[in-house]
Amino acid sequence: MHNKNQISFNGVRIACLSFNKLLDIIYANRNNKGYICLVEASGVIRQKKDKVLSAAYASSILNIPDGTPLAWFGKLSGSKEIQR
């Protein structure tokens, strides 16, 4: 997912969507290969030194926030839909 419904935090794209929209995307991709990453703030920091983690985030279908700090950042960046 590369569109306006995401933010970039420390080089990691984070999806800004509601739980219902997430379910729609999962359903739409049910026959596709790929994966979704649950991203926490510490993982975003660690990925700068961990090439495997960085590649995992870069190759995922979606990176969704798993924690309040990334959801807050999304809201401060203007997202009204972002949920953790």
N, C-alpha and C positions, 0 to 999 in steps of 0.2 A: 504494500500500500504506500504509494508515494503521491501525496496530494496535500491540499491545504488543511486537512484534518489531522495534522500532526505538528509537533514542535521538535526542535532539536535541542538536546541538553547534553553538553560536553561531547558533541559529535554523534550522539545516539538519537535516532528518530524515535519519538514516543507518540503513539496514537492517541488522539483526543476524541474519544467517542463514548457514547453511553453503553451500558451493558446490553441493551436491546440491539444496538447497531453492531456490537461485537458479535452477538449471536447470528445476526444476518450475514456477516462476513464469514464466519465459520461455516455456516450452512452453504453459502455460495462457493466456498473453496473445499467442500467435503470430498470431492473427487480429485483434487490437486495434491501433489506432494508439497510438503512444506511444514513449517512449525511456527508457533507463536511463543515469544519470550515474555515472561513476567519479569519486569525490570524494576529493581529497587535502586535507590540513590547510590548505595555503596557499590553496586554492580557497575553503574555508570562511571564511577571513579576508577574502579579496578580495571575496567576494560582498556584504559589507556596504557596499561603495562602488560595486559594479558591478551595476546594476539588471538588466541582461540575464542575467548569471550567476545572480543571485538568483532571477529568474523561471524560469530553466531548472531549477534545483534544485527549486523549488516545484511545477513542473508535471510533473516526471518521474514515471514509474511507480515507480521505485526509485532511491535514491541508495546506491551501495555503496562501502565504504571502499577506497581505492586507496593503501594505505600503512599502515605499522605504527602511527603515532600515533593514528589514528582507531580501529584495532582495539584498541589498548591502552585507549583511553577507553571503548570499548564493554565490554570485560572488566571495567574498574574500575566501570562502571555496572551490572554484574550480568549481562551477556550471556554465556552459555556457548557460543553458536553462532557469534558474529561471526567472520568470516574476512576477510582482506584479499585 
